């Protein structure tokens, strides 16, 4: 068996991608998370972060729901989605000059960046004519998103 973290990460990624296609969100989230905890190279990491976010969005149907209908415990998943998209942007920016293959992921980077800016205003409650954002601590994240904590928010 190969102990190369990138090979192991890619194996987890492939399992996650298959689960994602089969609409098995729990397995997909778990396997993308396992992949990311191995700290794979940029190309794998970007795809895993992006697809982890996409899986969570599909599972919770955030785009088709009014933000005020989402309870706090579920809203934490939305915060995970934002962090995942932000990690795509961060990895791209950090790697674009050192890893030529990263440039092939520009469209994913653009979509992630657009989502970070578009989604940050989702369900920000208004209070006295000002926007009050919801803040949660790392320990409040959904249990399945260990990679987000290890990514040093």
Secondary structure, 3 states (H helix, E strand, C coil): CCCCHHHHHHHHHHHHHHHHHCCCHHHHHHHHHHHHHCCCCHHHHHHHHHHHHHHHHHHHCHHHCCHHHCCHHHHHHHHHHHHHHHHHHHHHHHHCCCCHHHHHHHHHHHHHHHHHHHHCCCCCEEECCEEECCCCCHHHCCCCCHHHHHCCC
